[in-house]
Amino acid sequence: MSEDPELERDLERLMSRVDLPESDRWVPAAREHRRSWGAPTVGAITAALLLAVTVGAVALSDVAAPTASRRPLVTSLPNLVRPTRTPTETATQAPRGTAVAGPVGTTLDFDQDVGSVAADDHALAAVVSPQSSARILVTEVGGQKHIIDTTRGRMPFLSPRGALRGDLVAYTEIEALDVSANTPVVVWHVMVANWRTGAITELDAIPGEQSVAPHLPDYMPNAYTNGRDVIWLRTPRVKGELGPSDLVRWRDGAATTIWRNNWRSEPSYALADDGRIAVVVLACPPGLRVEFCPTGTRWELYLIGSTTTIPRLITWRDAFGDRGGVGGPPAFAAGQLVWPRASPFRNVTIVDIVDPGDGNIRTITDEGCSWIGSTVREIVFTCPDGVLHTYPVAGAITKIESNDAGAYYFFAEPHAIIGRRANGTWVIRPVPD
C-alpha cells in the first residue's frame, strides 16, 4: 500500500461510499475509519430510525383498496445513452447582491415531537406516536388536520426531499421480522395515501436488513411523489446478499422499472413536478470486476424524461480531485439541475447548478454555512445563529440572507423549507410553483 497520505485520503473518501463484501474491503493503514455523513438530517429522524428497531416516500390518482394486489413490475430495461461531450464548468461566481430580509415562515397549529417530516406549500406531514401506535398526521396551513392510519405493527417513515405533494403522501412502513439477528431482518413496505380521502395502497414489499454499523446503508426505498407519480428504490437484501438496485416509477396504477444498477453503486434520485427524474450514480465503482470500463470510476448525473425510460447523461465528476467526493443527491430548480458536492467528512458547502441542455455548470460556495436542500426555486443553506442563506437558481447568483426570529430551519423540500420555533411549534416557508 502506498505511504502517500493524500492518496490514502482519497482512497478512503471514495471507498467509504462503497459497500463491498468483507473480503474485498479496503481499510486505511494509518488512520481510524470515520463515520460517513451525507446531507444534514434532523436529529429526530435519526432517533426515529433507531427506535423503530429499524426505522424509519408517490402519486396516486385512483388509490386501490388496501387488499388489492399489486401489478407486476415492467422489467424491460433501457440502454444508456452516453454522449462523448466533455462537461464544461463556469468559474465560481460571487453573489451579485445580498438582501438582508427574507420571507417569514408560516407557523402551523402543530407542536408535537415527530419521527420524520415532509412538507409542501400547503401542508406538513409528520409521523407521530401517540401511546403504542404510530400514524401520520397532516396539518394544513389553514389549521385543518388529517390522520393517515398506518399498518399496525409497522413503523412509518417519511423520506426527505419530496414525500408530500398535493393530496398525496408517500412513505415507507418498516416491518421488523427478526430484531435479534446480527443485522435485523425487516420488510420495507412502500405505501402511498391520499390524505384528504384516507385511501391507502401498498406499492411494493421489499425484503431487507438493517445495517448496525452507522456508516453502512440500509437500502431503504426512499419513496417520493410529485402528486401524480411515485418513485422508489428497490434493493432486496437477504442473509447479507444484495440484489440489483432498481429504480421504480408508479404511474396510473402500474409500476415500471426505469433504472437497474449494481448494488455497489446505489443511485440517488429526484422527481420533478412534470415527471422527469434525475439520477446520480457511481460509474465503474471499485470492486466491480468488469472487463471493459471506458469511463473509469466517476460520478455521473443522468436525466430521464417524463414520457421515456431512456436516461441521458448530462455531466459527470471525477471520483477524486476538485470536483470529486461523494456524488450528492440531485434536485430540480427553475429548469436547472441542482447537484451538491457532498462530502463524507464535513458539511456540504458547495453546490453545482447544471444546465440540462448543454451541461454547463455554475457553482455556489457558502463556506460558513451548511446546505440543507433545494426547493424548486432556490438553493438553501443554514448558518450559525439561525441565519438562512438562499440562492435563487434563475438568473445571476444572488444571496438572500434572512433571520426569522425565534425559528430554526433545518431542511428544504421541493415546495417548502421546514423549521421549528423556540416554543416548539412547526413552521414552513411555502415555495409555490
C-alpha positions in Angstrom: 0.0 0.0 0.0 1.2 3.5 -0.8 2.5 5.6 2.0 1.3 8.8 0.3 -1.1 10.4 2.8 -3.0 12.2 0.0 -3.6 9.0 -1.9 -4.7 7.3 1.4 -7.1 10.1 2.0 -8.7 10.0 -1.5 -9.0 6.2 -1.4 -10.7 6.3 2.0 -13.1 9.0 0.8 -14.2 7.0 -2.2 -14.2 3.6 -0.6 -16.3 4.9 2.3 -19.2 5.2 -0.1 -18.9 1.7 -1.5 -20.3 -1.2 0.5 -18.0 -4.1 -0.6 -18.0 -7.7 0.6 -16.0 -8.2 3.7 -13.2 -9.9 1.8 -12.8 -7.0 -0.7 -13.0 -4.1 1.8 -10.0 -1.7 1.9 -9.1 -0.3 5.2 -6.7 2.7 5.5 -3.5 1.6 7.1 -2.7 4.7 9.1 -6.0 6.2 10.1 -9.1 5.3 12.0 -12.2 4.9 9.9 -14.6 7.8 10.3 -18.3 7.8 10.1 -19.7 9.0 6.7 -22.0 11.9 6.7 -24.2 13.0 3.8 -26.7 15.8 3.7 -27.8 17.2 7.0 -30.7 15.3 8.7 -32.9 16.1 11.6 -31.9 14.6 14.9 -35.4 13.5 15.4 -35.3 11.5 12.2 -32.2 9.7 13.3 -33.7 8.9 16.7 -36.8 7.5 14.9 -34.6 5.2 12.8 -33.1 3.7 16.0 -36.3 3.5 18.0 -38.1 1.8 15.2 -35.8 -1.1 15.6 -35.4 -0.3 12.2 -36.7 3.0 11.5 -37.9 4.7 9.6 -41.9 8.3 0.1 -45.7 8.7 -5.0 -48.5 9.6 -6.6 -52.0 8.4 -6.6 -54.9 9.2 -8.8 -57.0 6.2 -8.0 -55.8 4.6 -4.8 -56.6 0.9 -4.7 -58.2 -0.7 -1.7 -55.7 -1.9 1.0 -56.3 -5.5 0.0 -55.8 -5.0 -3.7 -52.9 -6.9 -5.3 -50.1 -5.0 -6.9 -49.5 -5.2 -10.7 -46.2 -6.9 -11.7 -43.3 -4.6 -12.4 -42.4 -4.0 -16.0 -38.8 -5.2 -16.3 -37.7 -4.2 -19.8 -34.7 -2.1 -19.2 -33.4 0.8 -21.3 -30.0 1.3 -22.9 -27.9 4.1 -21.5 -27.2 7.0 -23.8 -23.6 8.3 -23.3 -22.7 11.4 -25.2 -19.0 11.9 -25.7 -19.0 15.7 -25.0 -16.8 16.8 -22.1 -18.6 18.7 -19.4 -17.9 22.4 -19.1 -17.8 24.4 -15.9 -18.2 28.1 -15.3 -15.9 29.6 -12.7 -17.4 30.0 -9.2 -19.4 33.3 -9.2 -19.5 35.6 -6.2 -23.1 36.5 -5.2 -24.0 39.7 -7.0 -26.0 41.1 -4.1 -27.2 40.3 -0.7 -30.7 41.0 0.7 -30.9 41.4 4.4 -34.5 40.4 4.7 -36.3 37.3 3.6 -39.9 35.9 3.9 -41.2 35.0 7.3 -42.4 31.4 7.7 -46.0 30.3 8.3 -46.5 29.0 11.8 -48.6 25.8 11.9 -51.0 24.7 14.6 -48.8 21.8 15.4 -46.1 21.4 18.1 -45.6 17.7 18.7 -42.3 16.0 18.6 -42.0 13.8 15.5 -40.1 10.9 14.0 -39.9 12.2 10.4 -41.5 15.1 8.5 -42.3 16.2 4.9 -44.0 19.4 3.6 -45.1 21.2 0.5 -46.6 24.8 0.1 -49.9 23.7 1.6 -49.3 21.3 4.4 -46.9 19.5 6.7 -46.9 15.7 7.2 -45.4 14.2 10.4 -45.0 10.8 11.9 -46.3 10.9 15.4 -46.6 8.1 18.0 -49.5 8.5 20.4 -49.2 5.8 23.0 -48.3 2.5 21.3 -49.2 3.1 17.7 -47.6 5.4 15.1 -49.6 7.3 12.5 -49.1 10.2 10.0 -50.7 13.5 10.9 -51.1 16.0 8.0 -51.6 19.7 9.2 -52.7 22.1 6.5 -51.6 25.8 6.5 -55.2 26.7 7.4 -55.1 24.6 10.5 -57.1 21.5 9.4 -55.7 18.2 10.4 -55.9 14.8 8.7 -54.9 11.4 10.1 -53.4 8.6 8.0 -53.7 5.3 9.9 -50.7 3.1 9.3 -50.5 -0.7 9.4 -50.4 -1.9 13.0 -47.1 -3.4 14.0 -45.1 -1.3 11.4 -43.2 1.9 11.8 -43.9 4.6 9.2 -41.2 6.8 7.8 -41.2 9.9 5.6 -38.1 10.2 3.4 -36.8 13.8 3.0 -36.8 15.6 -0.3 -40.3 15.0 -1.7 -42.6 12.7 0.3 -45.6 15.0 0.2 -47.1 16.8 -2.8 -50.7 17.8 -3.4 -53.1 15.3 -1.8 -50.6 12.5 -1.8 -48.1 11.4 0.8 -45.6 8.6 0.1 -43.9 6.7 2.9 -42.2 3.5 4.0 -43.6 1.2 6.6 -40.9 -0.8 8.3 -42.0 -4.3 9.4 -39.5 -5.8 11.9 -39.3 -9.6 11.4 -36.3 -10.6 13.5 -34.7 -7.9 15.6 -32.5 -10.4 17.4 -30.4 -11.1 14.3 -26.9 -9.5 13.9 -28.5 -7.4 11.1 -32.2 -7.0 12.0 -34.5 -8.6 9.3 -37.1 -6.2 8.0 -39.6 -5.7 5.2 -39.7 -2.3 3.6 -43.4 -1.6 2.5 -43.7 1.2 0.0 -47.0 3.0 0.7 -49.0 5.9 -0.8 -52.0 7.6 0.6 -54.5 10.3 -0.3 -54.6 12.3 2.9 -57.8 14.0 2.0 -59.8 10.8 1.4 -57.8 8.5 3.6 -57.4 5.9 0.8 -54.2 3.9 1.1 -52.4 1.4 -1.1 -49.2 -0.7 -0.8 -47.0 -0.4 -3.9 -44.2 -2.8 -3.0 -42.8 -5.0 -0.3 -39.0 -5.4 -0.3 -37.0 -7.9 1.9 -34.3 -6.1 3.8 -31.9 -6.0 6.6 -30.9 -3.0 8.8 -27.2 -2.2 9.0 -25.9 -2.0 12.5 -22.8 0.0 11.6 -23.8 3.7 11.3 -21.7 4.3 8.1 -23.3 1.4 6.2 -26.5 1.9 4.1 -29.9 0.3 4.9 -31.1 0.4 1.3 -34.4 1.9 2.4 -36.8 2.5 -0.6 -37.0 6.4 -0.1 -40.3 7.0 -2.0 -41.0 10.4 -3.4 -44.1 11.9 -5.1 -45.0 14.8 -7.3 -48.7 14.5 -6.7 -49.1 12.0 -9.6 -46.1 9.7 -9.9 -44.3 7.8 -7.2 -40.7 6.6 -7.4 -38.7 4.5 -5.1 -35.5 2.3 -5.0 -35.9 -1.5 -4.8 -32.8 -3.2 -3.4 -33.6 -6.6 -1.8 -31.2 -7.8 0.9 -31.5 -11.4 2.2 -28.9 -13.0 4.5 -26.4 -10.3 3.6 -26.8 -10.8 -0.1 -27.9 -7.7 -2.1 -29.8 -7.8 -5.3 -29.7 -5.1 -8.0 -30.9 -1.6 -7.2 -34.0 -1.0 -9.3 -35.5 2.5 -9.5 -39.2 2.0 -9.9 -41.8 4.5 -11.1 -45.5 4.1 -10.3 -48.0 5.9 -12.6 -51.7 5.4 -13.3 -51.7 2.2 -11.2 -48.8 0.5 -13.0 -45.1 0.2 -11.8 -42.2 0.2 -14.2 -38.5 -0.4 -13.6 -36.8 2.6 -15.2 -33.2 2.1 -13.9 -31.2 -1.0 -12.9 -27.8 -0.7 -11.3 -25.3 -2.8 -9.4 -25.8 -2.6 -5.7 -22.2 -1.3 -5.2 -23.4 1.9 -6.8 -26.8 2.6 -5.3 -28.3 5.6 -7.1 -29.7 8.8 -5.6 -32.5 10.4 -7.4 -35.2 13.2 -7.6 -38.6 13.5 -9.1 -39.7 16.8 -10.8 -43.3 18.1 -10.8 -43.5 17.4 -14.6 -42.4 13.8 -14.2 -38.8 14.0 -15.1 -36.3 12.0 -13.0 -32.7 12.9 -12.2 -30.3 10.1 -11.2 -26.8 10.2 -9.8 -24.7 7.0 -9.9 -21.1 6.0 -9.4 -19.9 4.5 -12.7 -17.4 1.6 -12.5 -17.3 1.5 -8.7 -14.2 -0.1 -7.1 -14.6 -3.8 -6.5 -16.9 -4.2 -9.6 -14.8 -6.5 -11.8 -15.8 -5.6 -15.4 -13.8 -6.4 -18.5 -14.4 -3.1 -20.2 -15.0 0.2 -18.4 -14.1 3.1 -20.7 -15.3 5.9 -18.3 -13.2 4.9 -15.3 -14.6 5.5 -11.8 -16.6 8.7 -11.8 -19.9 10.2 -10.6 -22.5 10.6 -13.4 -25.7 12.8 -13.5 -28.5 11.5 -15.7 -31.9 12.9 -16.7 -34.9 10.7 -17.7 -37.8 12.4 -19.5 -41.3 12.2 -18.2 -42.5 10.1 -21.1 -39.5 7.8 -21.6 -37.3 5.4 -19.7 -34.1 6.2 -21.6 -31.6 8.1 -19.4 -29.5 10.9 -20.9 -26.0 11.6 -19.5 -25.8 15.3 -18.5 -22.4 15.6 -16.9 -20.0 13.9 -14.6 -17.5 14.4 -11.8 -14.1 12.7 -11.2 -14.0 10.4 -8.3 -11.1 12.4 -7.0 -9.9 16.0 -7.4 -11.5 19.4 -7.1 -14.9 18.1 -8.4 -14.6 14.8 -6.6 -16.0 13.3 -3.5 -19.5 11.9 -2.9 -22.0 12.3 -5.7 -24.7 14.1 -3.8 -28.4 13.8 -4.3 -29.8 15.7 -7.3 -32.7 18.1 -7.4 -34.8 20.2 -9.8 -35.0 24.0 -9.6 -36.1 26.7 -12.1 -35.5 24.5 -15.1 -32.0 23.5 -13.9 -30.5 20.5 -12.1 -29.0 21.1 -8.7 -26.1 18.8 -7.7 -24.4 19.3 -4.3 -20.8 18.3 -3.9 -21.4 16.2 -0.8 -18.6 15.1 1.3 -18.4 12.1 3.7 -16.4 14.0 6.3 -17.9 17.6 6.5 -20.9 19.8 5.9 -21.9 20.5 2.3 -20.8 24.0 1.4 -20.5 23.7 -2.5 -23.4 23.2 -4.9 -23.4 23.0 -8.7 -26.2 24.3 -10.9 -26.2 22.2 -14.1 -28.0 23.2 -17.3 -29.8 20.1 -18.5 -29.5 21.2 -22.2 -25.7 21.8 -22.6 -24.3 20.5 -19.2 -22.9 24.0 -18.4 -22.1 24.3 -14.7 -22.4 27.3 -12.3 -21.2 26.9 -8.7 -22.3 28.3 -5.4 -20.0 28.2 -2.4 -21.1 29.2 1.1 -18.2 28.2 3.4 -19.6 29.4 6.7 -22.9 27.6 6.3 -24.3 24.2 5.5 -26.5 23.1 2.6 -29.9 21.8 3.8 -31.5 21.1 0.5 -33.1 22.8 -2.5 -36.5 24.0 -3.4 -38.0 24.3 -6.9 -36.7 27.9 -6.9 -33.6 28.1 -4.7 -30.6 26.5 -3.0 -30.8 26.7 0.8 -28.0 26.9 3.4 -28.4 27.2 7.2 -25.9 29.3 9.1 -25.0 30.0 12.7 -27.5 31.8 15.0 -30.5 30.7 12.8 -29.4 32.7 9.8 -30.7 31.3 6.5 -29.0 31.9 3.1 -31.0 31.2 -0.1 -29.7 31.5 -3.6 -32.3 31.7 -6.4 -31.3 29.4 -9.3 -32.8 31.6 -12.1 -30.6 34.5 -13.2 -27.4 35.8 -11.7 -26.3 34.2 -8.4 -27.7 36.3 -5.6 -27.5 35.5 -1.9 -30.6 36.4 0.2 -29.9 36.4 3.9 -32.6 36.3 6.4 -33.2 35.5 10.1 -36.8 34.6 11.1 -36.5 35.5 14.8 -37.2 32.5 17.0 -37.2 30.0 14.2 -34.6 27.5 13.1 -34.8 25.9 9.7 -33.2 22.5 9.1 -34.4 21.1 5.8 -35.5 22.2 2.4 -38.1 20.2 0.4 -39.1 21.0 -3.2 -42.0 23.2 -2.1 -41.2 24.2 1.4 -38.5 24.9 3.9 -39.2 23.2 7.2 -38.3 24.6 10.6 -39.4 24.9 14.2 -39.8 27.8 16.6 -38.4 28.1 20.1 -41.8 27.4 21.6 -42.0 24.0 19.8 -44.4 25.0 17.0 -43.5 23.9 13.5 -43.1 26.4 10.7 -42.8 26.2 6.9 -41.8 28.7 4.2 -44.1 27.7 1.3 -42.5 27.6 -2.1 -45.2 27.5 -4.8 -44.7 26.5 -8.4 
